[in-house]
Amino acid sequence: MSAAFTTVLRRDLRLASRRRIDALQPLAFFGVALAMFPLGVGPEPQMLREIAPGIVWVCALLASMLSVNALFAGDLADGSLEQMLLAPESPIALVAAKCCAHWLLSGLPLIVAAPIVGLLFGLSGQALAVLVYGLLLGTPILSLLGALGAALTLGLRSGGMLLILIVLPLATPTLIFGAGSVSTVEAGLSPAGHLSLLGALLIATAIGAPLATAAALRISTE
């Protein structure tokens, strides 16, 4: 499984390097969307500090969903997805590699950009650290849930809309605990409870989502 995981991961990263504009779209959307909020709600510092956690997490979710619809579509179109599923290796390795590649291309850049965004919104140093740590726990969840939604809607005409309807309710707890962890710091409380729940969600999603995604891929390609 490790060899299959490494092979698929390298393949996806190599393909993304040839389509750099597409790979940069989630980060560009994340930055532009966050920059628009101060223009809409006003430059008042206290208000921006209060709404910053929720805005960052919602934009992170939308940026992650921007590219997840094509996670398996290209492989289905050129026939490589069927070949991967027919290989003797477990399809879970395929799903895990796809999710890892998606996170490296969409989730990790958002984490790197988060401190700059937090400074623009006037967050304190401790709040920035909690924001980055929360995104480090939460963005893999978004990639795993996005992969599940992409597998369930693979090949459907209205797949993009159905994917959003499937993933958004599942991702809501992640947004709540992620934004709540930063808000508790700003209120002078400990974020340990919210971060612990995010970690528990990550473990549960990492265990269950690849299994469900692999099963959904088999059904979609039959």
N, CA and C atoms as a LAMMPS dump frame, in Angstrom:
ITEM: TIMESTEP
0
ITEM: NUMBER OF ATOMS
666
ITEM: BOX BOUNDS ff ff ff
-5.0000000000000000e+02 5.0000000000000000e+02
-5.0000000000000000e+02 5.0000000000000000e+02
-5.0000000000000000e+02 5.0000000000000000e+02
ITEM: ATOMS id mol type element x y z
1 1 1 N 0.821 -1.206 0
2 1 2 C 0 0 0
3 1 3 C 0.861 1.265 0
4 2 1 N 2.008 1.208 0.677
5 2 2 C 2.859 2.395 0.745
6 2 3 C 3.407 2.752 -0.633
7 3 1 N 3.75 1.739 -1.427
8 3 2 C 4.258 1.998 -2.779
9 3 3 C 3.167 2.601 -3.657
10 4 1 N 1.953 2.07 -3.554
11 4 2 C 0.846 2.616 -4.334
12 4 3 C 0.528 4.041 -3.904
13 5 1 N 0.551 4.276 -2.596
14 5 2 C 0.292 5.625 -2.077
15 5 3 C 1.316 6.607 -2.628
16 6 1 N 2.582 6.252 -2.56
17 6 2 C 3.64 7.15 -3.026
18 6 3 C 3.538 7.404 -4.524
19 7 1 N 3.22 6.368 -5.286
20 7 2 C 3.132 6.51 -6.741
21 7 3 C 2.004 7.461 -7.133
22 8 1 N 0.83 7.278 -6.557
23 8 2 C -0.314 8.132 -6.888
24 8 3 C -0.077 9.558 -6.408
25 9 1 N 0.524 9.701 -5.229
26 9 2 C 0.797 11.048 -4.712
27 9 3 C 1.754 11.796 -5.625
28 10 1 N 2.829 11.148 -6.04
29 10 2 C 3.787 11.794 -6.936
30 10 3 C 3.147 12.128 -8.271
31 11 1 N 2.304 11.233 -8.762
32 11 2 C 1.63 11.468 -10.049
33 11 3 C 0.748 12.705 -9.984
34 12 1 N -0.045 12.818 -8.917
35 12 2 C -0.949 13.955 -8.8
36 12 3 C -0.187 15.266 -8.627
37 13 1 N 0.876 15.25 -7.849
38 13 2 C 1.671 16.462 -7.663
39 13 3 C 2.372 16.86 -8.963
40 14 1 N 2.814 15.869 -9.738
41 14 2 C 3.462 16.162 -11.016
42 14 3 C 2.447 16.758 -11.998
43 15 1 N 1.249 16.202 -12.022
44 15 2 C 0.21 16.754 -12.899
45 15 3 C -0.164 18.175 -12.484
46 16 1 N -0.221 18.417 -11.175
47 16 2 C -0.551 19.761 -10.698
48 16 3 C 0.537 20.764 -11.058
49 17 1 N 1.788 20.32 -11.068
50 17 2 C 2.882 21.23 -11.422
51 17 3 C 2.803 21.67 -12.883
52 18 1 N 2.118 20.893 -13.699
53 18 2 C 1.946 21.267 -15.101
54 18 3 C 0.739 22.174 -15.3
55 19 1 N -0.099 22.286 -14.285
56 19 2 C -1.262 23.172 -14.346
57 19 3 C -1.215 24.104 -13.137
58 20 1 N -0.207 24.944 -13.115
59 20 2 C 0.043 25.77 -11.929
60 20 3 C -1.057 26.785 -11.681
61 21 1 N -1.649 27.283 -12.745
62 21 2 C -2.721 28.265 -12.564
63 21 3 C -3.905 27.623 -11.851
64 22 1 N -4.276 26.413 -12.261
65 22 2 C -5.365 25.709 -11.596
66 22 3 C -5.01 25.4 -10.144
67 23 1 N -3.752 25.046 -9.894
68 23 2 C -3.331 24.711 -8.532
69 23 3 C -3.36 25.926 -7.617
70 24 1 N -3.166 27.122 -8.172
71 24 2 C -3.132 28.341 -7.359
72 24 3 C -4.509 28.954 -7.153
73 25 1 N -5.524 28.418 -7.808
74 25 2 C -6.863 28.997 -7.693
75 25 3 C -7.407 29.008 -6.265
76 26 1 N -7.287 27.914 -5.483
77 26 2 C -7.805 27.972 -4.108
78 26 3 C -7.153 29.064 -3.269
79 27 1 N -5.83 29.211 -3.373
80 27 2 C -5.141 30.242 -2.6
81 27 3 C -5.556 31.637 -3.063
82 28 1 N -5.696 31.823 -4.382
83 28 2 C -6.123 33.127 -4.898
84 28 3 C -7.539 33.458 -4.434
85 29 1 N -8.429 32.482 -4.488
86 29 2 C -9.792 32.706 -4.013
87 29 3 C -9.798 33.048 -2.527
88 30 1 N -9.009 32.322 -1.741
89 30 2 C -8.916 32.555 -0.303
90 30 3 C -8.487 33.992 -0.012
91 31 1 N -7.453 34.449 -0.693
92 31 2 C -6.962 35.803 -0.457
93 31 3 C -7.937 36.878 -0.908
94 32 1 N -8.516 36.711 -2.082
95 32 2 C -9.432 37.718 -2.609
96 32 3 C -10.704 37.796 -1.769
97 33 1 N -11.248 36.64 -1.39
98 33 2 C -12.476 36.629 -0.599
99 33 3 C -12.261 37.293 0.758
100 34 1 N -11.141 37.004 1.406
101 34 2 C -10.863 37.632 2.697
102 34 3 C -10.65 39.131 2.562
103 35 1 N -10.037 39.565 1.473
104 35 2 C -9.789 40.99 1.271
105 35 3 C -11.08 41.765 1.047
106 36 1 N -12.126 41.106 0.572
107 36 2 C -13.381 41.799 0.294
108 36 3 C -14.195 42.086 1.543
109 37 1 N -14.02 41.259 2.589
110 37 2 C -14.858 41.439 3.777
111 37 3 C -14.641 42.778 4.464
112 38 1 N -13.41 43.24 4.685
113 38 2 C -13.266 44.573 5.305
114 38 3 C -13.89 45.684 4.482
115 39 1 N -13.902 45.518 3.156
116 39 2 C -14.539 46.525 2.318
117 39 3 C -16.046 46.525 2.495
118 40 1 N -16.604 45.343 2.798
119 40 2 C -18.053 45.241 2.932
120 40 3 C -18.565 45.607 4.312
121 41 1 N -17.85 45.2 5.366
122 41 2 C -18.335 45.425 6.738
123 41 3 C -17.733 46.656 7.378
124 42 1 N -16.693 47.24 6.759
125 42 2 C -16.074 48.43 7.319
126 42 3 C -14.75 48.115 7.985
127 43 1 N -13.916 49.132 8.194
128 43 2 C -12.56 48.914 8.716
129 43 3 C -12.462 48.958 10.24
130 44 1 N -13.585 48.902 10.963
131 44 2 C -13.529 49.024 12.416
132 44 3 C -12.772 47.844 13.023
133 45 1 N -11.661 48.066 13.738
134 45 2 C -10.784 46.965 14.172
135 45 3 C -11.459 45.93 15.065
136 46 1 N -12.286 46.391 16.012
137 46 2 C -12.92 45.453 16.935
138 46 3 C -13.87 44.509 16.203
139 47 1 N -14.626 45.042 15.278
140 47 2 C -15.542 44.201 14.509
141 47 3 C -14.769 43.187 13.668
142 48 1 N -13.676 43.615 13.039
143 48 2 C -12.888 42.706 12.222
144 48 3 C -12.284 41.59 13.058
145 49 1 N -11.844 41.906 14.277
146 49 2 C -11.296 40.868 15.162
147 49 3 C -12.358 39.84 15.533
148 50 1 N -13.581 40.291 15.732
149 50 2 C -14.653 39.392 16.154
150 50 3 C -15.086 38.456 15.034
151 51 1 N -15.123 38.964 13.807
152 51 2 C -15.626 38.146 12.704
153 51 3 C -14.515 37.391 11.987
154 52 1 N -13.245 37.7 12.281
155 52 2 C -12.13 37.093 11.55
156 52 3 C -12.118 35.572 11.592
157 53 1 N -12.288 34.92 12.763
158 53 2 C -12.217 33.447 12.772
159 53 3 C -13.238 32.783 11.863
160 54 1 N -14.482 33.235 11.94
161 54 2 C -15.514 32.645 11.094
162 54 3 C -15.266 32.888 9.618
163 55 1 N -14.806 34.097 9.286
164 55 2 C -14.541 34.422 7.886
165 55 3 C -13.421 33.553 7.335
166 56 1 N -12.341 33.406 8.107
167 56 2 C -11.199 32.611 7.641
168 56 3 C -11.617 31.165 7.4
169 57 1 N -12.409 30.604 8.308
170 57 2 C -12.787 29.199 8.166
171 57 3 C -13.774 28.986 7.022
172 58 1 N -14.71 29.893 6.84
173 58 2 C -15.652 29.761 5.724
174 58 3 C -14.921 29.888 4.395
175 59 1 N -14.004 30.845 4.304
176 59 2 C -13.232 31.003 3.061
177 59 3 C -12.335 29.79 2.823
178 60 1 N -11.799 29.211 3.893
179 60 2 C -10.976 28.009 3.739
180 60 3 C -11.807 26.845 3.209
181 61 1 N -13.027 26.707 3.704
182 61 2 C -13.913 25.647 3.216
183 61 3 C -14.245 25.846 1.747
184 62 1 N -14.629 27.059 1.376
185 62 2 C -14.996 27.322 -0.017
186 62 3 C -13.797 27.166 -0.945
187 63 1 N -12.619 27.599 -0.496
188 63 2 C -11.419 27.44 -1.318
189 63 3 C -11.077 25.967 -1.501
190 64 1 N -11.269 25.177 -0.457
191 64 2 C -11.004 23.743 -0.561
192 64 3 C -11.977 23.073 -1.519
193 65 1 N -13.248 23.486 -1.489
194 65 2 C -14.243 22.892 -2.373
195 65 3 C -14.068 23.319 -3.825
196 66 1 N -13.292 24.381 -4.047
197 66 2 C -13.124 24.9 -5.404
198 66 3 C -12.456 23.888 -6.323
199 67 1 N -11.54 23.094 -5.763
200 67 2 C -10.775 22.158 -6.593
201 67 3 C -11.143 20.7 -6.374
202 68 1 N -11.978 20.416 -5.377
203 68 2 C -12.226 19.012 -5.041
204 68 3 C -13.126 18.328 -6.053
205 69 1 N -13.898 19.107 -6.814
206 69 2 C -14.816 18.506 -7.78
207 69 3 C -14.069 17.756 -8.873
208 70 1 N -12.823 18.202 -9.159
209 70 2 C -12.025 17.558 -10.208
210 70 3 C -11.07 16.515 -9.646
211 71 1 N -11.253 16.101 -8.405
212 71 2 C -10.31 15.192 -7.764
213 71 3 C -10.232 13.849 -8.483
214 72 1 N -11.388 13.32 -8.894
215 72 2 C -11.42 12.033 -9.597
216 72 3 C -11.93 12.156 -11.029
217 73 1 N -12.451 13.33 -11.401
218 73 2 C -13.089 13.481 -12.708
219 73 3 C -12.105 13.264 -13.853
220 74 1 N -10.902 13.823 -13.741
221 74 2 C -9.922 13.65 -14.812
222 74 3 C -9.506 12.198 -14.99
223 75 1 N -9.327 11.492 -13.873
224 75 2 C -8.951 10.08 -13.957
225 75 3 C -10.086 9.236 -14.521
226 76 1 N -11.329 9.62 -14.217
227 76 2 C -12.462 8.891 -14.796
228 76 3 C -12.545 9.124 -16.295
229 77 1 N -12.269 10.341 -16.733
230 77 2 C -12.392 10.672 -18.149
231 77 3 C -11.352 9.948 -19.004
232 78 1 N -10.12 9.801 -18.499
233 78 2 C -9.092 9.149 -19.31
234 78 3 C -8.953 7.654 -19.032
235 79 1 N -9.802 7.113 -18.17
236 79 2 C -9.809 5.675 -17.921
237 79 3 C -8.812 5.195 -16.885
238 80 1 N -8.001 6.086 -16.346
239 80 2 C -6.989 5.651 -15.378
240 80 3 C -7.601 5.28 -14.03
241 81 1 N -8.763 5.839 -13.698
242 81 2 C -9.385 5.514 -12.422
243 81 3 C -9.785 4.039 -12.365
244 82 1 N -10.357 3.528 -13.456
245 82 2 C -10.716 2.113 -13.484
246 82 3 C -9.487 1.225 -13.348
247 83 1 N -8.387 1.625 -14.007
248 83 2 C -7.159 0.843 -13.914
249 83 3 C -6.618 0.826 -12.486
250 84 1 N -6.719 1.954 -11.801
251 84 2 C -6.261 2.011 -10.414
252 84 3 C -7.113 1.13 -9.506
253 85 1 N -8.422 1.136 -9.754
254 85 2 C -9.315 0.341 -8.915
255 85 3 C -9.161 -1.148 -9.193
256 86 1 N -8.728 -1.505 -10.412
257 86 2 C -8.516 -2.912 -10.748
258 86 3 C -7.152 -3.43 -10.288
259 87 1 N -6.287 -2.549 -9.869
260 87 2 C -4.955 -2.948 -9.416
261 87 3 C -5.071 -3.786 -8.142
262 88 1 N -4.085 -4.655 -7.869
263 88 2 C -4.149 -5.507 -6.676
264 88 3 C -4.058 -4.733 -5.363
265 89 1 N -3.532 -3.514 -5.391
266 89 2 C -3.444 -2.732 -4.168
267 89 3 C -4.83 -2.267 -3.736
268 90 1 N -4.965 -2.005 -2.449
269 90 2 C -6.242 -1.556 -1.91
270 90 3 C -6.591 -0.176 -2.447
271 91 1 N -7.865 0.046 -2.804
272 91 2 C -8.255 1.39 -3.271
273 91 3 C -8.154 2.443 -2.182
274 92 1 N -8.037 2.012 -0.927
275 92 2 C -7.879 2.98 0.16
276 92 3 C -6.58 3.757 -0.005
277 93 1 N -5.524 3.081 -0.505
278 93 2 C -4.259 3.766 -0.749
279 93 3 C -4.422 4.84 -1.816
280 94 1 N -5.213 4.532 -2.853
281 94 2 C -5.502 5.513 -3.898
282 94 3 C -6.203 6.729 -3.317
283 95 1 N -7.242 6.485 -2.521
284 95 2 C -8.009 7.58 -1.929
285 95 3 C -7.139 8.408 -0.993
286 96 1 N -6.346 7.746 -0.161
287 96 2 C -5.482 8.461 0.777
288 96 3 C -4.472 9.341 0.045
289 97 1 N -3.905 8.827 -1.04
290 97 2 C -2.939 9.612 -1.812
291 97 3 C -3.609 10.81 -2.471
292 98 1 N -4.811 10.6 -3.011
293 98 2 C -5.543 11.701 -3.633
294 98 3 C -5.86 12.795 -2.612
295 99 1 N -6.307 12.383 -1.43
296 99 2 C -6.638 13.354 -0.378
297 99 3 C -5.391 14.096 0.09
298 100 1 N -4.293 13.367 0.222
299 100 2 C -3.043 13.992 0.647
300 100 3 C -2.568 15.011 -0.384
301 101 1 N -2.648 14.66 -1.655
302 101 2 C -2.243 15.59 -2.705
303 101 3 C -3.14 16.825 -2.716
304 102 1 N -4.438 16.62 -2.53
305 102 2 C -5.361 17.755 -2.492
306 102 3 C -5.044 18.673 -1.324
307 103 1 N -4.734 18.09 -0.163
308 103 2 C -4.409 18.913 0.995
309 103 3 C -3.108 19.675 0.785
310 104 1 N -2.111 19.035 0.202
311 104 2 C -0.832 19.713 -0.045
312 104 3 C -0.997 20.887 -1.006
313 105 1 N -1.937 20.76 -1.958
314 105 2 C -2.112 21.791 -2.966
315 105 3 C -3.098 22.87 -2.559
316 106 1 N -4.058 22.539 -1.704
317 106 2 C -5.088 23.52 -1.342
318 106 3 C -5.097 23.867 0.145
319 107 1 N -4.901 22.879 1.012
320 107 2 C -4.964 23.153 2.441
321 107 3 C -3.693 23.76 2.996
322 108 1 N -2.539 23.208 2.641
323 108 2 C -1.266 23.696 3.178
324 108 3 C -0.992 25.151 2.803
325 109 1 N -1.226 25.591 1.555
326 109 2 C -1.027 27.024 1.257
327 109 3 C -1.908 27.941 2.089
328 110 1 N -3.125 27.502 2.421
329 110 2 C -3.999 28.326 3.257
330 110 3 C -3.43 28.47 4.666
331 111 1 N -2.837 27.393 5.174
332 111 2 C -2.226 27.445 6.502
333 111 3 C -1.046 28.407 6.506
334 112 1 N -0.247 28.374 5.447
335 112 2 C 0.898 29.28 5.351
336 112 3 C 0.446 30.733 5.268
337 113 1 N -0.677 30.974 4.573
338 113 2 C -1.171 32.345 4.408
339 113 3 C -1.965 32.837 5.605
340 114 1 N -2.399 31.941 6.481
341 114 2 C -3.271 32.324 7.594
342 114 3 C -2.658 33.367 8.528
343 115 1 N -1.375 33.269 8.912
344 115 2 C -0.828 34.313 9.798
345 115 3 C -0.897 35.709 9.2
346 116 1 N -0.649 35.826 7.889
347 116 2 C -0.732 37.138 7.252
348 116 3 C -2.153 37.67 7.316
349 117 1 N -3.115 36.768 7.056
350 117 2 C -4.526 37.166 7.113
351 117 3 C -4.898 37.579 8.534
352 118 1 N -4.426 36.8 9.542
353 118 2 C -4.729 37.144 10.923
354 118 3 C -4.193 38.496 11.322
355 119 1 N -3.005 38.832 10.856
356 119 2 C -2.443 40.147 11.153
357 119 3 C -3.262 41.262 10.506
358 120 1 N -3.747 41.009 9.304
359 120 2 C -4.573 42.008 8.627
360 120 3 C -5.871 42.268 9.389
361 121 1 N -6.385 41.234 10.061
362 121 2 C -7.615 41.383 10.818
363 121 3 C -7.357 41.773 12.282
364 122 1 N -6.111 41.958 12.65
365 122 2 C -5.789 42.442 13.985
366 122 3 C -5.833 41.393 15.071
367 123 1 N -5.639 40.116 14.753
368 123 2 C -5.647 39.077 15.776
369 123 3 C -4.367 39.119 16.595
370 124 1 N -4.472 38.719 17.844
371 124 2 C -3.314 38.674 18.723
372 124 3 C -2.403 37.506 18.342
373 125 1 N -1.189 37.497 18.924
374 125 2 C -0.237 36.438 18.626
375 125 3 C -0.746 35.066 19.027
376 126 1 N -1.372 34.957 20.203
377 126 2 C -1.892 33.665 20.647
378 126 3 C -3.047 33.215 19.77
379 127 1 N -3.898 34.153 19.383
380 127 2 C -5.015 33.815 18.497
381 127 3 C -4.512 33.35 17.133
382 128 1 N -3.447 33.967 16.642
383 128 2 C -2.867 33.532 15.369
384 128 3 C -2.336 32.104 15.46
385 129 1 N -1.664 31.802 16.581
386 129 2 C -1.127 30.448 16.754
387 129 3 C -2.245 29.419 16.796
388 130 1 N -3.332 29.735 17.497
389 130 2 C -4.466 28.817 17.576
390 130 3 C -5.146 28.687 16.216
391 131 1 N -5.233 29.78 15.468
392 131 2 C -5.831 29.737 14.134
393 131 3 C -5.046 28.803 13.222
394 132 1 N -3.717 28.925 13.227
395 132 2 C -2.876 28.073 12.382
396 132 3 C -2.995 26.618 12.818
397 133 1 N -2.955 26.379 14.135
398 133 2 C -3.05 25.011 14.636
399 133 3 C -4.412 24.402 14.304
400 134 1 N -5.467 25.206 14.431
401 134 2 C -6.796 24.718 14.091
402 134 3 C -6.921 24.388 12.619
403 135 1 N -6.354 25.227 11.748
404 135 2 C -6.374 24.935 10.314
405 135 3 C -5.552 23.695 9.992
406 136 1 N -4.465 23.488 10.742
407 136 2 C -3.65 22.296 10.534
408 136 3 C -4.437 21.027 10.844
409 137 1 N -5.335 21.111 11.82
410 137 2 C -6.188 19.967 12.152
411 137 3 C -7.412 19.886 11.249
412 138 1 N -7.943 21.034 10.861
413 138 2 C -9.229 21.059 10.174
414 138 3 C -9.171 20.925 8.669
415 139 1 N -8.137 21.472 8.026
416 139 2 C -8.107 21.406 6.557
417 139 3 C -7.98 19.975 6.019
418 140 1 N -7.273 19.044 6.698
419 140 2 C -7.324 17.659 6.202
420 140 3 C -8.729 17.068 6.259
421 141 1 N -9.516 17.48 7.254
422 141 2 C -10.905 17.012 7.329
423 141 3 C -11.675 17.48 6.097
424 142 1 N -11.469 18.732 5.709
425 142 2 C -12.168 19.265 4.541
426 142 3 C -11.778 18.515 3.275
427 143 1 N -10.496 18.162 3.144
428 143 2 C -10.054 17.404 1.972
429 143 3 C -10.656 15.996 1.955
430 144 1 N -10.703 15.354 3.115
431 144 2 C -11.26 14.001 3.192
432 144 3 C -12.76 14.006 2.901
433 145 1 N -13.482 14.967 3.47
434 145 2 C -14.917 15.054 3.207
435 145 3 C -15.187 15.459 1.761
436 146 1 N -14.339 16.335 1.228
437 146 2 C -14.491 16.72 -0.175
438 146 3 C -14.283 15.552 -1.105
439 147 1 N -13.304 14.701 -0.796
440 147 2 C -13.08 13.512 -1.618
441 147 3 C -14.282 12.575 -1.571
442 148 1 N -14.886 12.436 -0.398
443 148 2 C -16.082 11.6 -0.288
444 148 3 C -17.214 12.162 -1.133
445 149 1 N -17.43 13.47 -1.05
446 149 2 C -18.473 14.084 -1.871
447 149 3 C -18.187 13.965 -3.353
448 150 1 N -16.907 14.114 -3.741
449 150 2 C -16.541 13.984 -5.152
450 150 3 C -16.773 12.572 -5.66
451 151 1 N -16.512 11.575 -4.814
452 151 2 C -16.736 10.186 -5.219
453 151 3 C -18.225 9.878 -5.341
454 152 1 N -19.024 10.415 -4.435
455 152 2 C -20.468 10.158 -4.472
456 152 3 C -21.142 10.811 -5.67
457 153 1 N -20.602 11.927 -6.139
458 153 2 C -21.22 12.661 -7.253
459 153 3 C -20.46 12.463 -8.562
460 154 1 N -19.546 11.512 -8.61
461 154 2 C -18.7 11.319 -9.79
462 154 3 C -19.547 10.928 -10.998
463 155 1 N -19.372 11.671 -12.073
464 155 2 C -20.064 11.364 -13.314
465 155 3 C -21.472 11.922 -13.421
466 156 1 N -21.974 12.599 -12.4
467 156 2 C -23.32 13.16 -12.444
468 156 3 C -23.309 14.542 -13.099
469 157 1 N -24.395 14.902 -13.736
470 157 2 C -24.46 16.186 -14.427
471 157 3 C -24.397 17.356 -13.458
472 158 1 N -25.145 17.293 -12.403
473 158 2 C -25.165 18.371 -11.4
474 158 3 C -24.272 18.005 -10.221
475 159 1 N -23.133 17.394 -10.524
476 159 2 C -22.269 16.91 -9.463
477 159 3 C -21.727 18.005 -8.576
478 160 1 N -21.407 19.168 -9.17
479 160 2 C -20.847 20.25 -8.375
480 160 3 C -21.809 20.748 -7.312
481 161 1 N -23.065 20.942 -7.668
482 161 2 C -24.056 21.399 -6.698
483 161 3 C -24.335 20.338 -5.648
484 162 1 N -24.459 19.09 -6.077
485 162 2 C -24.704 18.01 -5.124
486 162 3 C -23.529 17.843 -4.163
487 163 1 N -22.316 18.04 -4.668
488 163 2 C -21.138 17.928 -3.812
489 163 3 C -21.199 18.952 -2.684
490 164 1 N -21.546 20.187 -3.014
491 164 2 C -21.649 21.228 -1.988
492 164 3 C -22.724 20.872 -0.969
493 165 1 N -23.866 20.371 -1.448
494 165 2 C -24.952 20.016 -0.536
495 165 3 C -24.581 18.854 0.378
496 166 1 N -23.713 17.965 -0.099
497 166 2 C -23.284 16.825 0.718
498 166 3 C -22.216 17.242 1.728
499 167 1 N -21.248 18.028 1.269
500 167 2 C -20.071 18.307 2.095
501 167 3 C -20.351 19.377 3.149
502 168 1 N -21.102 20.412 2.803
503 168 2 C -21.294 21.519 3.74
504 168 3 C -21.88 21.084 5.087
505 169 1 N -22.947 20.277 5.114
506 169 2 C -23.441 19.841 6.436
507 169 3 C -22.42 19.016 7.21
508 170 1 N -21.659 18.17 6.51
509 170 2 C -20.656 17.348 7.189
510 170 3 C -19.51 18.186 7.726
511 171 1 N -19.191 19.296 7.043
512 171 2 C -18.068 20.139 7.452
513 171 3 C -18.45 21.174 8.498
514 172 1 N -19.732 21.32 8.795
515 172 2 C -20.166 22.348 9.738
516 172 3 C -19.53 22.205 11.118
517 173 1 N -19.454 21.006 11.722
518 173 2 C -18.785 20.909 13.032
519 173 3 C -17.334 21.365 12.999
520 174 1 N -16.633 21.087 11.906
521 174 2 C -15.245 21.53 11.785
522 174 3 C -15.153 23.044 11.803
523 175 1 N -16.052 23.711 11.092
524 175 2 C -16.063 25.168 11.081
525 175 3 C -16.384 25.72 12.468
526 176 1 N -17.338 25.096 13.147
527 176 2 C -17.746 25.589 14.464
528 176 3 C -16.596 25.494 15.463
529 177 1 N -15.969 24.329 15.525
530 177 2 C -14.886 24.145 16.499
531 177 3 C -13.637 24.93 16.095
532 178 1 N -13.372 25.028 14.792
533 178 2 C -12.202 25.777 14.354
534 178 3 C -12.326 27.261 14.654
535 179 1 N -13.464 27.848 14.281
536 179 2 C -13.669 29.269 14.574
537 179 3 C -13.831 29.506 16.067
538 180 1 N -14.47 28.563 16.763
539 180 2 C -14.665 28.714 18.203
540 180 3 C -13.376 28.705 18.987
541 181 1 N -12.378 27.954 18.524
542 181 2 C -11.103 27.905 19.234
543 181 3 C -10.43 29.273 19.255
544 182 1 N -10.513 30.012 18.148
545 182 2 C -9.91 31.345 18.097
546 182 3 C -10.733 32.331 18.921
547 183 1 N -12.048 32.2 18.862
548 183 2 C -12.91 33.11 19.623
549 183 3 C -12.706 32.955 21.12
550 184 1 N -12.472 31.731 21.589
551 184 2 C -12.24 31.526 23.023
552 184 3 C -10.935 32.181 23.468
553 185 1 N -9.922 32.159 22.61
554 185 2 C -8.664 32.832 22.95
555 185 3 C -8.879 34.334 23.067
556 186 1 N -9.613 34.904 22.125
557 186 2 C -9.898 36.336 22.17
558 186 3 C -10.724 36.713 23.39
559 187 1 N -11.494 35.744 23.907
560 187 2 C -12.292 35.998 25.108
561 187 3 C -11.523 35.71 26.397
562 188 1 N -10.268 35.287 26.283
563 188 2 C -9.455 35.015 27.456
564 188 3 C -9.624 33.625 28.027
565 189 1 N -10.175 32.685 27.254
566 189 2 C -10.408 31.32 27.72
567 189 3 C -9.458 30.361 27.011
568 190 1 N -9.443 29.12 27.46
569 190 2 C -8.576 28.111 26.872
570 190 3 C -9.236 27.483 25.642
571 191 1 N -8.484 27.329 24.543
572 191 2 C -9.045 26.704 23.344
573 191 3 C -8.884 25.191 23.33
574 192 1 N -8.436 24.595 24.431
575 192 2 C -8.104 23.167 24.431
576 192 3 C -9.304 22.299 24.069
577 193 1 N -10.484 22.648 24.552
578 193 2 C -11.672 21.845 24.268
579 193 3 C -12.002 21.811 22.784
580 194 1 N -11.992 22.977 22.154
581 194 2 C -12.298 23.035 20.723
582 194 3 C -11.245 22.304 19.894
583 195 1 N -9.981 22.479 20.252
584 195 2 C -8.92 21.82 19.501
585 195 3 C -8.955 20.312 19.695
586 196 1 N -9.318 19.865 20.894
587 196 2 C -9.442 18.426 21.139
588 196 3 C -10.552 17.828 20.292
589 197 1 N -11.667 18.545 20.19
590 197 2 C -12.765 18.063 19.354
591 197 3 C -12.372 18.056 17.877
592 198 1 N -11.592 19.052 17.453
593 198 2 C -11.096 19.043 16.073
594 198 3 C -10.199 17.833 15.823
595 199 1 N -9.321 17.53 16.79
596 199 2 C -8.471 16.36 16.658
597 199 3 C -9.269 15.071 16.592
598 200 1 N -10.326 14.979 17.414
599 200 2 C -11.181 13.794 17.38
600 200 3 C -11.899 13.672 16.038
601 201 1 N -12.356 14.8 15.497
602 201 2 C -12.998 14.775 14.183
603 201 3 C -12.014 14.334 13.1
604 202 1 N -10.766 14.795 13.208
605 202 2 C -9.757 14.405 12.227
606 202 3 C -9.501 12.902 12.27
607 203 1 N -9.386 12.34 13.471
608 203 2 C -9.145 10.899 13.598
609 203 3 C -10.325 10.107 13.026
610 204 1 N -11.546 10.503 13.406
611 204 2 C -12.733 9.788 12.921
612 204 3 C -12.861 9.887 11.407
613 205 1 N -12.595 11.074 10.855
614 205 2 C -12.704 11.261 9.407
615 205 3 C -11.614 10.499 8.669
616 206 1 N -10.399 10.514 9.222
617 206 2 C -9.291 9.799 8.582
618 206 3 C -9.525 8.293 8.555
619 207 1 N -10.265 7.79 9.527
620 207 2 C -10.554 6.354 9.568
621 207 3 C -11.733 5.996 8.65
622 208 1 N -12.797 6.793 8.727
623 208 2 C -14.021 6.425 8.025
624 208 3 C -14.134 6.924 6.595
625 209 1 N -13.643 8.137 6.318
626 209 2 C -13.844 8.731 4.995
627 209 3 C -13.156 7.962 3.871
628 210 1 N -11.892 7.521 4.01
629 210 2 C -11.288 6.76 2.903
630 210 3 C -12.015 5.463 2.584
631 211 1 N -12.524 4.783 3.61
632 211 2 C -13.28 3.554 3.359
633 211 3 C -14.548 3.854 2.573
634 212 1 N -15.286 4.893 3.001
635 212 2 C -16.521 5.249 2.308
636 212 3 C -16.241 5.752 0.902
637 213 1 N -15.155 6.514 0.736
638 213 2 C -14.8 7.043 -0.576
639 213 3 C -14.424 5.936 -1.542
640 214 1 N -13.642 4.962 -1.07
641 214 2 C -13.261 3.826 -1.909
642 214 3 C -14.492 3.046 -2.357
643 215 1 N -15.442 2.835 -1.443
644 215 2 C -16.67 2.141 -1.812
645 215 3 C -17.488 2.944 -2.822
646 216 1 N -17.556 4.256 -2.622
647 216 2 C -18.294 5.103 -3.551
648 216 3 C -17.656 5.115 -4.942
649 217 1 N -16.346 5.072 -5.005
650 217 2 C -15.663 5.025 -6.299
651 217 3 C -15.975 3.735 -7.048
652 218 1 N -16.004 2.637 -6.334
653 218 2 C -16.329 1.363 -6.985
654 218 3 C -17.737 1.385 -7.542
655 219 1 N -18.666 1.955 -6.774
656 219 2 C -20.06 2.026 -7.225
657 219 3 C -20.174 2.959 -8.435
658 220 1 N -19.46 4.09 -8.415
659 220 2 C -19.574 5.085 -9.481
660 220 3 C -18.989 4.591 -10.791
661 221 1 N -18.009 3.68 -10.728
662 221 2 C -17.357 3.189 -11.936
663 221 3 C -17.938 1.895 -12.452
664 222 1 N -18.9 1.326 -11.782
665 222 2 C -19.515 0.074 -12.235
666 222 3 C -20.554 0.342 -13.316
